[in-house]
Each structure stands twice: as structure tokens, then as C-alpha cells.
Amino acid sequence: MKRILSLLVALCLVLTSALALADGHTLTWARGYESTSLDPAESSDDESNNIVSYTTEGLVRIINGEVVPGIAESWESNEAGDVYTFHLRKSVWSDGTELNANDFAYSFFRLVDPEAGHTQAASGYCVKNAEAYSAGSAAKEDVGYKVIDDYTIEITFASQGMENLFLVADNALHPVKQSFVEEAGEAYGSDKDHVLGNGPMVITDWLHESQMVLSRNENYWNKDAIKVDSLIGMCNVSGATAQEMMMTGMIDLAGFSDPTYYEPLYDMDYVGTTYTNTDQFIQINQNGRTEETGRFLSNVNFRRALSYAIDRTALVNTVMLGQTPAYRLVDPDAAGVDGKFVDEYPLEETINVVQDPEKAKACLALALEELGATEADIPEFSMLCYDTQGNLTKLQAVQDMLLVNLGVHCTIDPQPIQQMIAKVYSSDFDFWTGGVAIGTVDAASPGGVLSYWDANDPDALFGYTNTEYAALLDVAQQATDYKTRYDAIAEMEKIFISEVPTLLLTWQTQNVVYRPGIVITNVDAGFGADLAFVDFEE
């Protein structure tokens, strides 16, 4: 009886999905895990960030890599590019009440409030004196975020250059409504009744660890651009489960990196959008989870030994299917000045893509000599990850390689997403793989991959300091032309390969697979397909 009932339920879901898609109104998609917080000042994972980008909107948006108007309908800057004046359109919150420049100012100063300690506060440090204000060493009036009138904001940035417009698009700088936030208190962003935005979608249902339903915001200033009436996100659906649910019509769209899952769907006439969305790392906490592990991980020759011990080609052939062994930081598809970056900036030294046990042991011997230690002194290390089978099998393979080639022992610490993030920010790990979405050449901005190893970045997690690297990052961020920017990044890449601040493994290609009739108009390398602006063929 139960089996018959399950088949009937599945059939109903198939029919519901097919009919909804035919009407061009509803799309059901696979979400990897539950959102942790929909407060823009706290949102720190992809499954939270993409919902924040659907439910809120900042001064500008990024569509297919270009900055386009959001709530600011126009802007101009000074010649140096460090002062921008944004002119806001008349718009409202999803509850119909007026939104103006004062809402943006409240939200910004809430983000960098020295008493609040918001997770994403560093996203606001692109504004002049915001970091000092957050640290309690500058007055609020000295911060470069000024309301000129109800519909004009002037922002003086901390640096000049090409990055500033992209930085202001960050989700953390999206507005929140003061009265609503203050009434919700600590519950803000935790469920549908404690979320209020100004973006293209609103949350109409949120069953935690199960599904989230978003509907078109009829009060959105550009509502005619929103072709989908409802988005249904099914939580904790990935890999084989997502594939099966697509094949049975239970979901319309899912993201895959493993060809085991997406190739059969393409054979069934599903369509897709492909993009390189991440550099896959095993991040190294060079301060260590303990003083003893930090002693070894802060040694460059020990880190080099770890890298030489890893067979990236074997990982790709066994547990990281559909990916490419990474031999440098910048991926082969990234653009340079007149062609591809990797062609314009060739490297003499690259990351090994197959293991080299002899070099690994030689580097280990140098490290032990420098540390005044023996192999018996090497401590056991902890490998933190988000608790998925993919992460576990990847770390198990690396765990075996380090043990066989170096005699280095590691234990794996799988955690639910919220607990994993908490451990990352409290440095309770030695190695961490957590699916960080990484851009390459275009991510010299704070929070981008290149700033993860910046000694001056307050959001850096991995304990690596190199003043030359930090100086080059400043040059890249403040450049006003691509050649200057890319020249600096190329030098940073050489330092990365020599210093091994973390263990780069692969370049990962993501396939967003969906039913015929769906039209994806914008793909974000961090969050995947922008479903708020999905379209449908007639």
C-alpha cells in the first residue's frame, strides 16, 4: 500500500511540475542545503546568498558580468574613480512602503556597526574609513557614505580603480528596513515572517530543511522583467537524488559538476548552461587548530611537501569526476588583455598535477630540519568539511595520499553547514574544504580568492602573511586598466605557487541542467543560475 501511495504522489508531482512549466509560471529547483541566514549582514554561504539576491536589491546588479542599474537608476564618478554619486529611482519595499537613501545608509552603518560584529562587515570596508569606524577608531561622520537627499547617495571608496562598482553590488550592502529589523531582533532573516526585502521575489513559504517557495514581488520596480511567478527550492537535493528527481519530473532544474549525473540527463534531451565556477581547494589554516599543528602548517617547506604528495590527476579520475587538475591559480578560460590570461602570462613553475613522492619527502626533510623536529613529532591534523559524500570521498583520498607519501596522519571532521561555518570562523580546523565558489582574475576584490591570502584583509581566514603579495593586491585592486591589473595578478600567482598558502586541487565546471522551454538569461559564477530572471519559451 505504501509503495502504491508513493507512486501516486510521484505521479502527481510530475504532472504538477509539467503543467506549471507549460504555463511558464513555476520552476522547481534543487538546493544543496538549507540557508543559514537571509540577513544580508550575516549571509555567508551560497544557498543563503542566492536567496538574498532574489529577495533584495542593492544600488546596482551584476548581470552576465556587467554592472547594471538596480535601485540606483544612474551614477557618475570623479576622474580617479574613488567617489561615486548614485541617483536612486523611486521604489518601495515588498510591503509597499517607501524606500529611499536613508534606508541604504541605515543598512550600511548597521553592517559596519562596531557593536554588532556582523559576519559580513568586511564587505563594507571598501568605503573610506568604514573599517576604522568598525574598529572604533573613527567617527561615523568620517565614513565615506553620505546621504545627499532622499534619492542621492555619495560614496567615497577606500581605493581607486575598477573594482568599486562591483564592490557596491555585494549582497551585504543590500538594504534592510529599519523598523522591521528592529522589531524582529535576533530572529531577522531566520524564517519567512522575519524577512522583508525590495528585490524581484518574496518568500511565501519556508519549511526548513525541506523547501522554500518564492513568488514574484508585485511591488518590485521592474516587475515586468520577472517572467516566473513562483520558484520552489527543494532543500538537501544534489547528486544522484537531484538526477532522479529530474528524471521523474519532480524538479525542473539542478546544478551538477559530476558527469555521472548530468550526462544521462543530456542524453534525455535536457539542456544546460556550463561555466567554470570554482577553484577547488583544501584550505590550510596556517595558524593551526592547535599550537602544534600551526607550527608545522606555517612552514613553507611542509606545505610544499603536502602539495607534492597529492595526485590531482588521480583525484579527477576517481572522486572529482568532470573536473580538471589545476596547475596554476588562474583557470585556462580566464580572459587576459587581448587573449587568454594563461597564454599571456606563462609560468616557469606550476603546481604538480601528479604526485611526486621524492620531492614531497625532500621538502618534508627540509621542513623538519628548519623546525628542529623529527617525523615522530608531526601531529595529527583535522580535515573539516561540509558533510556530503563528495567531500568525504575527496578528503579520504587526500588523507590516504598524505599518509602513504609522507606518513602524515589526518582525521576527517564532517559537519552540517552551520556548524562547519562556525568552525571555519573560529579557526577550529587545520584543513578545510567547503565548496568555496571562486573567481580568478576578476576576483582581486576584498573577499575574492586573491584576497584570501592578503595579510591586510580582515576577512582572511588562513593565517598567511606576505607583504609583497598584499602590495600587489593593492595594485590590482586600484588599477584603472586591465594590463596593470593582470600584471600584478600574474606576480601574485607566482607567489601563490611558491608559497603554497593552500592546496589548490582542480578547476570545477558546473552544469546547470534544466528542462527544454526554460531560458537562463544570467549565470553567476558564485551562485549558479539567476532564477529570479529566468525566462520561458512560448
N, C-alpha and C positions, 0 to 999 in steps of 0.2 A: 504493500500500500504506500509506504513512504517513497519507494522508488518511482512509482507512478505519479505521485504528487510532485516530486522533484522534476520529472519530465514535463509535467503540465506547467509548472512555474517557469521553467526554462523556455518553453514554447511561448508563453505569454510575454516574457521579456524580449524574445526575438521579435515577435510581432509588434510590440510596443516600440522597440528601437527602430525597426524598419519603417513603420508608419510615421514616426516622429521625424526621421531623417527625410522621408519623402516630402513632408510638409515644409522642410527647411527651417525648422524652429528649434529642435532639441538635439544636443550632442552629448553622448555619454563617453567619458574618457577614463583611462586608468591612471590612478595616482599611486606613486610608490609607497608613500607613508602619510601619516597624519600631520597636519600643520601644527607647529608648536605654539606660534603666536601670530595674530594678524595685526598687532600693533606695529606700525612702520618703524618705531624706535627700537623694537625688540626682535623683529622678524630676521632670522639668521639662517634659514635653510630654504632650499629651492621650493619645496611644497608649500611653504608659507609665503615666500616671496612672490610666486606666480599668482596666488590668490590676492595678495596685497596690490599687485599691479592691475588686477581685474577690478577691484573694488575702490581703488583710489587713483588719483591722477595728480601729478606734480605740475610744475611750471612748463615742462617740456616732456615729450615722449621720444623714445628711440624706436624707429620703425625701419627694419631691414638695415640697421647700421647707421641711419641718418637721424639727426635731431630734427624733430618736427614740433609745431606748436601743440601745447597742452592747454592748461588754464591760461598760460601766457600766450596771447594771440600774436605778439610781436616783441622784439627786443633789439637793442643796439648796444655796442660796447665801445670803450675807448680804444685808441690805437694799440696800446700794449696788450689788450685782451684780459686785463685783470679787474675791470669794472664793467658790470653789465646792468642795464636798466630794462626791467621786464614790465610790459604793459598787459595787465590781466583783462580777460574778457569777463562779462557779467555771467555768472554761473551760480549754481545752487548745490547744496548738499543733497543726498538722496532723499532726505525728508522734506525737501522743498524750501528750506531756509537759505538765506543769502550766504554766499561765500565771498570773502574779499581778502585783501592783502594782509589784514590783521590776523586772519586765521593762519596764513602761512608763517607770519612772524611768531605767533604763539607756538606753532608746531616746531619751528626751528629752535627756538630757545628752550622749549621742553626737551628736545633731543639732546642738546648740549648742556643741560642744567647740571651744575656741579654737584647738586644734592641727589640727583636722580640715578646716576650711574647706568644709563641705558646701554644695552648691549651694542647698539649701532651708533653710538655717539661719535665715533671717529669719522663716520661718513660726513659729519658736519664740519670737520676740521679743515675742509677745503676753503672755508670762509675765513677771511682775515681775523685774527685774534680769537677765533672760536675755541681753539684748543687751550689757549691761555685762560679764557673765561671758564672753560670746563674744569680746568685745574685750580681755579680760584685765584689766579694771579692777574686777571684783567677785569675791568668793569664791563657791564653789559653794553653801555653806550660806546665802548671802544670796538665792539664786534662789528664787522662789515656787513651787517644785514639790516637794512633800513627801509621802513615804510615811508614812501613819499606822500602818497594819498591812498584812498581806499582801493585803487586799482593800479598802483605803481609800486614796484619794489626795486631798490637799488642794492646790488650785491657786489662788495669788494672782495675779491678772492685772495687767498694767501699767496698765490703764484700767478704768473702769466702763462700764456700758452694755449694749446689746442684742447686741453682736457676740460676746461671749466664748464662748457655747456653740457658735456657728457656727465660730469660730476653732479650737476644740479638735477639730472634726471633720476638719480638714485632713489629707490623706494623709501629710504629713511627720511628723505626730505619732502615726502608727500604730506599733505595737510591732514590734521585731525581736528575735530570740532571741540573746542574747549569745554563747553557746558556738558557735552555728552561724556567726554573723557573724565571730567571731574566727578560726575555722578556715578560712572562705572567703577572708578577707583582701580584697584589692582586687577579687577576682572576684565578690564578693557582688552579686547582682542581675543578673548578666550572662547566665545560662542556667538551664535548669530544675533542674540539680543544685546550683545556688547560690542558690536561692530557698526560703525556708521562711516560711509565714505562719500566720495564725489566722482567715482570712476564709472566705467561703462556697465558694470554689473553690480548687483546687490545679492547678498546671501539670503535665501528664503528658507533654507533648511540645512541643518548641520548635525548629523548623527555621528558623534565622534567614533573614530576607528572603523567607520562603515562608509558613509557617503556624505557629500556636500552638494547642495543644489544652489546654483546661482541663476538669477533671472536678469533680463535686460533692465537697466536703470532708465525709466521713462523720464527722469529729470536730468539725465546726462546731456551736456550742451551739444554733443554730436551724436545723439541717439540714432539718427538716420543711418549712420555708418555701421551700426550694430545689427547684423543680419540674423544672429541667433537669439532665440527667445529664452532658452534655458540651457544651462550647462550642468551636467550631473557627473560629479567626480567620485569614482569608486575607490575607496582607500585600501591600501595594502595589496594592490594588484600589480604584479610585474612578472616578467619571465614567462614560464610555462602557463601560469594562471591567466595572464593577460592574453597570451596567444589563444588559449582555449576559449576564453570569453569572447574574443573577436570572432573566432570560427563559428561559435554558436549564436552570434548576433547580440550578445549581452552588452558589449561595449562597441563604440564606433571608432575609437582612436586610442593608440598606445605608443609609447616610445620603447625602442629596443636597441641594444648595442650588440647583442649576440645573434649571428646569422642563423643559429639553430631555431630561433623563434621567428625572425622576420622573413626569411627566405620562403618557408611554406606559405606564408600569407601572400607574398608577391606572386607565388605560383597560382594562388586562388583569385588573382586579378585585383587584389587590394593595391592601393597606390601609396606613395610615400614621399617624404621630403628628407633628404640626407644632409647632414652637416657635421663638421668636426666640432664637438662641443667641450671636450675636456682633455687636459693632460692628466693622466692618471699617476698619482704619486703614492709613495708611502712616506709621509711626512716624519721628519726627525725632530724631536724635542731636544735641542742641544743643551738645555738646562737639566734635562733628565727628570724622570718621575721621582727619582731619589738622587741624593748627592753622588752616590757611587755610579749610577748609570750615567749621570750627567758628566762625570769625569771622563768617561770613555767617548760618549757621543759628541763632546765638544772638541775632540781631537780629529783633525782633518784626515790624517792617515787611517784612523779607524773607520771613518765614514767612507773613504776611498776603498778600503778593504770590503766593506759591506756591498758597495756598488759592483765591484769586480766579481763578487760571489754570486750575483744574481744573473740568471739566464733569462733575459727578456724575450728572446725568441721562443724559448720553451714555454714561457707563460702564455704567449699569444697562441701557440699551437695546442695548448691543453685547457687552460682555465680562463683565458681572457680572449675568447674567440671573437673574430671580427675587428680586432684592434691591430695596431701597428707598433712594433718595437720603437721606442723613442731614442734617438741617438743625439738629440740636442733639445733645447728648451722650446724653440720656436718651431711650430709644425710646418711640414712641407707645403701646405696650401696657403700659408700666410703671405699677403702681398708685401712687396718691398716698394722702392721708389718707382721703378719702371718695369718691374717683373716680379719674380718670386723672391722673398726675403732670403731663403736658403741659397739661392743662386748668386745673389748679390753679396752675401756675406758668408763665404765658405769658411769652414773651421779646420784647423790642423789637428786639433784634439777633439774627440767626440766621446759620448757616453757609450760604453760597451753594450752591444745588443746580445752577445752570448757571454756566458761566464768565462772568466779567466782565473782559475784556481791559483795558478802560480803567482800572478800579480796580487791577488787577494791576500795570499799568505805573506808575500813580501811587504805589502802595506801594513798588515797586521803586526809583523815583526818590528817595523819602524815605529808604529804606534805604541807597542809595549815598551820599547826602548825609551821613547820620549816620556812615557808615563811612569817609568820605573816599576813596571808591573810584569807579571807572568800570565800565561794563558789561564792558570788556575784562579787568577784574580778577576777575570772577566765576569761580571754579574749576569744574572738572568734579566732579560728585557721584557717589557709588556707591550703587546701589539693591540691597540684599541681599534675597534671598527663598529660601524652600524651593523646590527645583527641581521645580515642576509646571507643566503647560501653563497652567493657570488663573492662577497667579501671574505667569507670564511675559507673557501677553497683557494682564493688568491693568496691569503696570508699563510695558509697551511703549506702551499708550495714554496713561498719565500722562506718560511720557517725551516723547511727541510733543506733548502739550498744553503742557508746560513750555518746550519748545524753540520752538514756534510763537508762544506768547503772551508769553514773557519772554526768549527767547534763552538759556535755561539748559540746559546740556548735562549729561546723566546717562548712566552706563553701568550695565547690569544685571549683578548678580553672583549667579547661581543656584547653590545649594549643596545637597548632601544634608543631611538633617535634623540629624545630629550636628554636622557642620561649621558649619551655619547657627547653631545654638545657641551653639557655641563663639565664633563671630564676634560674636554679639549680646553675650555676657557680657564680651568683651574690647573692646567698643566699636569693632569693626572694620567700621563701616558709617556712612553718612550718613542713608540712609533704609532702612527695613526693613518689609516686610510678611511676616508669618509665620503668619497664621491664629490669632492670639491669641484665645481664647474669652473674651468679655467679658460680664459682667453690667452693669447700670447702677445703678439706685437701690439695689439690695441689695448693691452691691459697694464699700461705703465701707471695708471691712476691709483690712488690710495685704495687698498682693498683688492686690487688686481694681483695677478700671480707674481709680477715682478716685485711688488712691494711686500710680499710675504717675508722677504729676507732683508728688509731695509732696517738698519739699526735705529732709524728715527721714526719708524712707523709705530704709533701707539697700539695698533691693532695686530702687529706681528705676533705670531704665536710660537715661533720655533727657536727662539733664543740665539739666532745667528746675528753676528755684527760684523760689518765690513764697511769702513768709512769710504773707501773708493767706490764700492757698489752703491752706497747711499748717495754719493755725489753724482754718479752717473744717472741715477734715478731722477735726481733733481733736474739734470739737463734734459732728460727725455720728457719729463712732465711739463717743463717750461718751454720746450721747443716750439717755434712758430712755423717750422717747415718739416716735412717728413724726413728728409735726409739727415738733418741734425738729430732728430728723434731716433731714427733707426741706427745711426752710427753709435749712439750711446747704448741702445739696447744690445747691439752686437757685442760691445765690450762687456756689458753686464752678463751676457750669455757665456762668454769665456770664463768669467769669474765663477759663474754657477757651475760650470763643468769641472773646473779645477778644485773648487772648494767643497763640492757635494753638500750643499746645505740641506738637501733632502734627496730621496731616492726616486727620481723620475723613472717610470716604467714604460708607459705606452701613450700613444695618441689614440683617443677613442672617437669613433664615428657613431653618431646617433642616427637612427632611422625612426622618424615619426610616421607610423603606418596608419592608414585610415581607409574608410570605405569610399568607393567611387561616388562622386557627387559632392564631396567636401572639397573646399578650396582653401588652402592655407596661404594667407597673404603676408604673414610676418613670422619669422623664426628667430627666437632669441637664443644665443648660444648658452646662456645660463639656465633658462627655464624651459626651453623647448618651444613648441608651437604656441603662439599667442592666440588662445581660443576666444578671447573677447572680440577679436576682429576676424574670426573665421567667416568664410562665405560659402554659399551653396550654388551649385549649378542648377539651372532651371530644368 
